[in-house]
Amino acid sequence: MPEPAAVPRVCVVLVNWNGLEDTLECLASLAKVTYPRLSVVVVDNGSRGDEAGALGREYPEAVVVAAGANLGFTGGNNLGIERALASGADYVLCLNNDTVVDPGFLEPLVAALEGQPQRGIAGSYIFYQDRPDELWYSGASASFDVASARQGRIAWHELPPAGRLRAREPLETEVVTGCALLARADLMRRLGGFDDRYFAYLEDVDLSLRARRLGFTSVVAPASRVWHKVSAASGGEMSAGVRYYLVRNTRLLARTHAPAGTGEAVYRAYLGAVLRDALGRPCASGSERRRRVQAALIAAWSAYAGRYGRRQDRPLAERILGACLVPAVPALFFALRVQWLLQARLARRLHSRELRPAGPQGSG
């Protein structure tokens, strides 16, 4: 059956890293998609064994690219995006390999952008795969103020009231998750894909915000449905690896997108919230709490040292860092709290003096 020439060409980009079973399941769901002009590029990020070969044999119609090394979510997707753009695609869809898509998920995404030149990116409603009626993503926001950062909130998902589950029309959102992100090909060219410094996590927030700077809006399409296993490749939704990249990359995100001159203050407030959470969260042992705090400190050390991209372990330096700084964290928080209380008291005194009525003034 010939492809309708008027239908835009969409290229799906998947990144596989030691996730053959997940990727095959995702490809099986893509094989059932009803959209008529669809191609697939799979980038294998240096998996163990011959997963690239296995993917090519199982799905010969897909283009399989062997990266030869773990380039991260950013590098793997960028390699696939280059292939997609070179193939003449009108749209590029970055899709997590640990997802299963609804057969009709693509038509609402394309429809959300077609005829709407101000819209550059569209995302799907994403559900947990093990809880198929529970939403994981339906839109997200980013905030770069100190008050939000003190609560550990820089970028977060927004889950709608139950009534919005029945919504059909696209809804504007600030951030589209890279789990299922459709972008115009010309916009991807202008953006240069994802920023490789992130390697993994928060790169989609950065991409969405850079698109907004260029004058494009983003939407989420409720009629587009995807099911996600949630951080299967990294070992869990908040594994040690996830925490490292989130804490490290938040500094880069804040310095890039916070209002001028406020990025460092926002990051310090966020880091304080992360450390308070690591100290206060219930855990099985003191050693577990120590590991949490140490992971956050190592991530912050990497951020301030400018060590972005793939994490390069430095065991000796990290052991010294953990031994020296972890025991000092409670004392540091006590000192900061005293400083905050003194600053607040001084601010109240200055404010009361400003409000105090002036005394009588003598005549000259």
Residue pairs with C-beta under 8 A, 6 or more apart in sequence:
3 36
3 37
4 36
4 37
7 35
7 36
7 37
8 37
8 90
8 91
8 110
8 114
9 37
9 39
9 87
9 88
9 89
9 90
9 91
10 35
10 37
10 38
10 39
10 89
10 90
10 91
10 92
10 93
10 106
10 110
10 182
11 38
11 39
11 40
11 41
11 83
11 84
11 87
11 89
11 91
11 92
11 93
12 30
12 38
12 39
12 40
12 41
12 93
12 95
13 41
13 43
13 77
13 80
13 81
13 83
13 84
13 92
13 93
13 94
13 95
14 23
14 26
14 27
14 40
14 41
14 42
14 43
14 80
14 95
14 96
14 97
15 42
15 43
15 45
15 73
15 76
15 77
15 80
15 97
16 22
16 23
16 42
16 43
16 44
16 45
16 47
16 51
16 52
16 55
16 97
17 44
17 45
17 46
17 47
17 70
17 76
17 233
18 47
18 48
18 51
18 233
19 47
19 97
19 98
19 232
19 233
20 47
20 51
20 54
20 55
22 97
22 98
22 229
22 232
22 233
23 42
23 51
23 55
23 97
24 55
24 58
24 59
25 100
26 95
26 96
26 97
26 98
26 99
26 100
26 101
27 40
27 42
27 55
27 58
27 59
27 62
29 99
29 100
29 101
29 103
30 38
30 40
30 101
31 59
32 103
33 101
33 103
33 104
33 105
33 106
34 103
34 104
34 106
34 107
35 106
35 107
35 110
38 106
39 62
39 63
39 84
39 87
39 89
40 59
40 61
40 62
40 63
41 62
41 63
41 64
41 65
41 80
41 83
41 84
41 87
42 52
42 55
42 59
42 62
42 63
42 64
42 65
42 80
42 97
43 65
43 67
43 71
43 76
43 77
43 79
43 80
44 51
44 52
44 55
44 64
44 65
44 66
44 67
45 67
45 69
45 70
45 71
45 72
45 75
45 76
46 66
46 67
46 68
46 69
46 70
46 71
52 64
52 65
52 66
55 62
55 64
56 62
56 64
63 83
65 79
65 80
65 83
67 75
67 76
67 79
70 310
71 78
71 79
71 196
71 310
72 196
72 198
72 199
72 200
72 309
72 310
73 178
73 194
73 198
73 199
73 200
73 201
73 203
74 193
74 194
74 195
74 196
74 197
74 198
74 199
74 200
74 203
75 196
75 199
77 94
77 178
77 193
77 194
78 193
78 194
78 196
80 94
81 92
81 94
81 188
81 193
82 193
84 92
84 185
85 92
85 185
85 188
85 189
89 185
90 184
90 185
91 110
91 113
91 182
91 183
91 184
91 185
92 182
92 183
92 185
92 188
93 106
93 109
93 180
93 181
93 182
93 183
94 178
94 180
94 181
94 183
95 101
95 179
95 180
95 181
95 226
96 178
96 179
96 180
96 228
97 233
98 129
98 228
98 229
98 230
98 232
98 233
99 126
99 129
99 179
99 180
99 226
99 227
99 228
99 229
100 129
100 226
100 227
101 124
101 180
101 225
101 226
101 227
102 224
102 225
102 226
104 223
105 124
105 180
105 224
105 225
105 226
106 182
106 224
107 224
108 170
108 221
108 222
108 223
108 224
109 122
109 123
109 124
109 182
109 221
109 224
110 122
110 182
111 221
112 119
112 122
112 170
112 219
112 221
113 119
113 120
113 121
113 122
113 182
113 184
113 219
118 215
118 216
118 217
119 170
119 216
119 217
119 218
119 219
120 183
120 184
120 187
120 211
120 214
120 216
120 217
120 218
121 176
121 181
121 182
121 183
121 184
121 187
121 207
121 208
121 211
121 216
121 218
121 219
122 170
122 176
122 181
122 182
122 183
122 218
122 219
122 220
122 221
122 224
123 137
123 139
123 173
123 176
123 177
123 180
123 181
123 182
123 218
123 219
123 220
123 221
123 224
124 180
124 220
124 221
124 224
124 225
124 226
125 135
125 137
125 138
125 220
125 221
125 222
125 224
125 225
125 226
126 135
126 136
126 137
126 138
126 177
126 179
126 180
126 226
126 227
126 228
127 133
127 134
127 135
127 136
127 225
127 226
127 227
127 228
128 134
128 135
128 136
128 227
128 228
128 230
129 227
129 228
129 229
129 230
130 229
132 227
135 159
135 160
135 165
136 157
136 228
136 230
137 157
137 177
137 179
137 220
137 228
138 157
138 158
138 159
138 160
138 164
138 171
138 220
138 222
139 157
139 158
139 160
139 171
139 173
139 174
139 175
139 220
140 155
140 156
140 157
140 158
140 173
140 174
140 175
140 176
140 177
140 205
141 155
141 156
141 158
141 173
141 174
141 175
142 154
142 155
142 174
142 175
142 205
142 208
142 209
142 253
142 257
143 153
143 154
143 155
144 154
144 254
144 257
144 258
144 259
144 262
144 263
144 266
145 262
145 266
146 262
146 265
146 266
146 269
148 154
149 254
149 266
149 267
149 269
149 270
149 273
150 269
150 270
150 272
150 273
151 273
152 270
152 273
152 274
152 277
154 250
154 253
154 254
154 266
154 270
155 175
155 202
155 205
155 253
157 177
158 173
160 167
164 171
164 222
165 222
166 222
167 222
168 222
168 223
169 222
170 219
170 220
170 221
170 222
171 219
171 220
171 222
172 217
172 218
172 219
173 218
173 219
173 220
174 208
174 209
174 212
174 218
175 204
175 205
175 208
175 209
175 218
176 204
176 208
176 218
176 220
177 204
178 194
178 203
178 204
178 207
179 204
179 226
179 228
180 224
180 226
181 204
181 207
183 191
183 211
187 211
187 214
187 216
190 214
191 207
191 210
191 211
191 214
194 203
194 204
194 206
194 207
195 203
195 206
195 207
195 252
196 309
197 252
197 308
197 309
198 206
198 245
198 249
198 252
198 308
199 245
199 249
199 308
199 309
199 310
199 311
200 234
200 245
201 242
201 245
201 246
201 249
202 245
202 246
202 249
202 250
202 252
202 253
203 249
205 253
206 252
206 253
206 256
206 257
208 218
209 256
209 257
211 218
212 218
230 237
231 237
231 239
231 242
234 241
234 242
235 241
235 242
236 242
240 291
240 295
241 311
243 292
243 295
243 296
243 299
244 295
244 298
244 299
244 302
244 311
245 299
245 311
246 299
247 271
247 274
247 295
247 296
247 299
247 300
247 303
248 299
248 300
248 302
248 303
248 307
248 308
248 311
249 303
249 308
250 267
250 270
250 271
250 303
251 263
251 267
251 300
251 303
251 304
252 303
252 308
254 263
254 264
254 266
254 267
254 270
255 263
255 264
255 267
256 263
257 263
258 266
267 303
271 296
271 300
272 333
272 336
274 296
275 293
275 296
275 297
275 329
275 333
276 333
278 289
278 292
278 293
278 295
278 296
279 289
279 292
279 293
279 329
279 330
279 333
281 289
281 292
283 289
283 292
290 322
290 326
293 326
293 329
294 318
294 321
294 322
294 326
297 321
297 322
297 325
297 326
297 329
298 318
298 321
298 322
301 321
302 308
302 311
